[in-house]
Amino acid sequence: MAYPKSHNPFADDGDDDEERFRPTNRALDDDHGDSQLSDAERRQRYLRQEVMRTAQSAVDSSYRSIGLIYESEKMGVETAEELMRQGEVLKRTDQMLDNMDEDMKTSQKHINSIKSVWGGLVSYFKGKPEQPKPAPEEPKAYEANDRLQNALATSKGQEDKYQASHPNLRKLQTGGFGATASVDGGSASQSAPPQNRHLQQAHQTLDNNLDEMANGLSRLKNLGLGLQSEIDSQEDSIDSLLNKVDKMDTKINSTNQQIKRLK
């Protein structure tokens, strides 16, 4: 369908309206006997086509927006799962440092015993066996903050919907208005003219898509807040680990110096 040429914004309003609403010759030569229509009927037909074209564009745009929201949510879920795996690694590292600290304390006791002649003799004659250390506790499974867990559970509930909907979003049929609008057209009045029925279907589809977009954006917001909380929590864990590593490095250097003096 051809559209009217661009108009001069400084021209008289009356002339501009006549030019703006007058279809081009190609539009007038369409089927159904357009050449038989009066100027008023041609203008009405052109305006009706413009309304339906705009509604079609709005519906297609809303489907694309939903697809982008689904993609963003899927990426957010994958990021959250990766953060939780990283949190598990940080927790195991913290437990490992605690075990190393206990081993260093035992080593320090042995060094102190060796440095003390009296202590060595007492240990020799008493022959008191060293108590075996209890087995290290199995670390509990890592749990992210409640906000992220709740947001992740809600978003993961949309995975089936994403898988079912997203491939179809790439294959939207834009050739005919009724083809796209018929998705949610059950509530439209079947007795209305075809153009009005298709327009009602488009409005219903657009309303449904806007509701889904609002819900998706709400889930994305909660997911983002949960991710931020988890990142803040893991930053605190990393700071704690760095402090433990510094203390462990100091203890190791001190132990090495004491061993050198014993040689």
C-alpha positions in Angstrom: 0.0 0.0 0.0 1.4 3.4 -0.9 1.3 6.3 1.5 1.0 10.0 0.8 4.1 12.1 0.1 5.6 14.3 2.8 3.9 17.7 3.0 5.2 21.2 3.6 4.7 22.1 7.3 4.3 25.8 6.3 1.5 25.2 3.8 -2.1 26.2 4.6 -3.9 23.7 6.8 -6.7 23.1 4.4 -4.5 22.3 1.4 -2.3 20.2 3.6 -5.2 18.1 4.8 -6.4 17.5 1.3 -2.9 16.4 0.2 -2.3 14.3 3.4 -5.6 12.3 3.2 -5.6 11.8 -0.6 -4.4 8.3 -1.5 -1.9 7.9 -4.3 -2.9 6.5 -7.6 -1.5 3.0 -6.7 -3.7 2.9 -3.7 -6.7 3.9 -5.7 -6.0 1.2 -8.3 -6.4 -1.7 -5.8 -8.9 -4.4 -6.3 -12.6 -4.2 -5.3 -13.3 -1.4 -7.7 -11.4 1.5 -5.9 -11.6 3.5 -9.1 -15.4 3.5 -8.6 -15.2 5.1 -5.1 -15.8 8.8 -4.4 -13.1 10.9 -2.9 -14.7 10.7 0.5 -14.9 6.9 0.3 -11.3 6.7 -0.8 -10.2 8.8 2.1 -12.2 6.7 4.5 -10.7 3.5 3.2 -7.2 4.9 3.4 -7.7 6.1 7.0 -9.1 2.6 7.9 -6.1 0.9 6.4 -3.8 3.3 8.3 -5.5 2.5 11.6 -5.2 -1.2 11.0 -1.6 -0.9 9.9 -0.7 1.1 13.0 -2.5 -1.5 15.3 -0.6 -4.3 13.5 2.7 -2.6 14.1 1.9 -2.0 17.8 1.0 -5.7 18.3 4.1 -6.9 16.5 6.2 -4.5 18.5 4.7 -5.8 21.8 5.6 -9.4 20.9 9.2 -8.3 20.2 9.3 -6.5 23.5 8.1 -9.6 25.3 10.8 -11.6 23.6 13.5 -9.2 24.8 12.2 -9.4 28.3 12.3 -13.2 28.2 15.8 -13.1 26.9 16.9 -10.7 29.7 15.3 -12.8 32.3 17.0 -15.9 31.0 20.3 -14.2 31.2 19.5 -13.0 34.7 18.8 -16.6 35.8 22.0 -17.8 34.4 23.9 -15.0 36.1 22.3 -15.9 39.4 23.1 -19.6 39.1 26.7 -18.7 38.3 26.9 -16.4 41.3 25.6 -19.2 43.5 28.3 -21.5 42.2 30.9 -18.8 43.0 29.4 -18.5 46.5 29.9 -22.2 47.0 33.5 -21.9 46.0 34.1 -19.0 48.4 32.5 -21.0 51.2 34.8 -24.1 50.5 37.8 -21.8 50.4 36.9 -20.3 53.7 36.5 -23.8 55.3 39.9 -24.8 53.8 41.6 -21.7 55.4 40.0 -22.6 58.8 41.4 -26.1 58.5 44.8 -24.8 57.6 44.7 -22.5 60.6 44.1 -25.5 62.9 47.0 -27.3 61.3 49.2 -24.3 61.9 48.3 -24.2 65.5 49.2 -27.9 65.9 52.5 -27.3 64.1 53.2 -24.4 66.5 52.7 -26.6 69.5 55.2 -29.1 68.1 57.7 -26.4 67.6 57.3 -25.1 71.1 57.7 -28.6 72.4 60.9 -29.1 70.5 62.3 -25.8 71.6 61.8 -26.7 75.2 64.2 -29.4 76.4 62.2 -30.0 79.5 59.1 -30.3 77.5 60.8 -32.7 75.2 61.9 -34.9 78.0 58.5 -34.9 79.7 56.9 -35.8 76.5 59.4 -38.7 76.0 58.9 -40.3 79.4 55.2 -39.8 79.6 54.7 -41.1 76.1 51.3 -39.6 76.1 49.8 -40.2 72.6 48.5 -37.2 70.8 44.8 -37.1 70.6 43.5 -37.7 67.1 41.9 -34.7 65.5 38.3 -34.9 64.8 37.4 -35.3 61.2 36.6 -31.9 59.6 32.9 -31.2 59.3 31.3 -31.4 55.9 30.4 -27.9 54.9 26.8 -27.2 54.4 25.4 -26.5 51.0 25.7 -22.8 50.1 22.5 -20.8 50.2 22.1 -17.4 48.5 20.3 -14.6 50.2 16.5 -15.0 50.5 15.8 -12.2 48.0 17.8 -13.9 45.2 16.4 -17.3 46.0 12.8 -16.0 45.8 13.4 -14.1 42.6 15.3 -17.0 41.0 12.4 -19.4 41.8 9.9 -17.1 40.3 11.9 -16.4 37.1 12.8 -20.1 36.6 9.1 -20.8 36.7 9.0 -18.9 33.4 11.5 -21.1 31.6 8.8 -23.3 30.0 7.0 -20.2 28.9 10.2 -18.8 27.4 10.9 -22.0 25.6 7.4 -22.2 24.2 7.0 -18.6 23.2 10.4 -17.4 22.1 10.9 -19.5 19.0 7.4 -18.4 17.8 8.4 -14.7 18.4 11.0 -15.1 15.7 8.4 -16.3 13.2 5.7 -13.7 13.6 3.4 -13.5 10.6 3.2 -9.8 9.6 1.6 -10.3 6.2 -2.0 -10.0 7.3 -3.6 -8.3 10.2 -6.0 -11.0 11.1 -3.2 -13.6 11.2 -1.5 -12.0 14.1 -4.6 -10.7 15.8 -6.3 -14.0 15.8 -4.1 -15.2 18.6 -6.4 -13.6 21.2 -9.4 -13.0 19.1 -11.9 -15.2 20.9 -13.5 -12.4 22.8 -14.1 -10.2 19.8 -17.6 -9.9 18.5 -18.1 -12.2 15.5 -21.0 -10.1 14.3 -18.9 -7.0 13.8 -17.4 -6.0 10.4 -14.1 -7.7 9.7 -12.1 -4.5 10.1 -13.7 -3.7 13.5 -13.3 -7.4 14.6 -9.6 -7.4 13.7 -9.1 -4.1 15.5 -10.8 -5.4 18.6 -8.6 -8.5 18.5 -5.5 -6.3 18.2 -6.5 -4.2 21.2 -7.1 -7.3 23.3 -3.8 -8.9 22.2 -2.0 -5.6 22.9 -3.6 -5.4 26.4 -2.5 -8.9 27.2 1.0 -8.3 25.9 1.3 -5.1 28.0 0.2 -7.0 31.1 2.9 -9.7 30.4 5.5 -7.0 29.8 4.6 -5.4 33.2 4.9 -8.8 34.9 8.2 -9.5 33.2 9.7 -6.1 34.1 8.6 -6.7 37.7 10.4 -10.1 37.8 13.5 -8.5 36.2 13.5 -5.8 38.9 13.3 -8.4 41.7 16.0 -10.5 40.0 18.3 -7.5 39.7 17.8 -6.6 43.4 18.6 -10.1 44.4 21.7 -10.2 42.3 22.9 -6.9 43.8 22.3 -8.3 47.3 24.2 -11.5 46.5 27.1 -9.5 45.0 27.3 -7.3 48.1 27.3 -10.4 50.3 30.1 -12.1 48.3 32.2 -9.0 48.4 32.1 -9.2 52.2 33.1 -12.9 52.0 36.0 -12.0 49.7 37.2 -9.3 52.1 37.1 -11.8 55.0 39.0 -14.4 52.9 41.7 -11.8 52.1 42.1 -11.1 55.8 42.4 -14.8 56.6 45.0 -15.3 53.8 47.1 -12.4 55.2 47.1 -13.9 58.7 47.9 -17.3 57.3 50.8 -15.9 55.3 52.1 -14.3 58.5 51.9 -17.5 60.5 53.6 -19.5 57.8 56.5 -17.1 57.6 56.8 -17.1 61.4 56.8 -20.9 61.4 59.5 -21.1 58.7 61.7 -18.7 60.7 61.4 -20.8 63.8 62.2 -24.0 61.9 65.4 -22.4 60.5 66.5 -21.5 64.0 66.1 -25.1 65.2 68.5 -26.4 62.5 
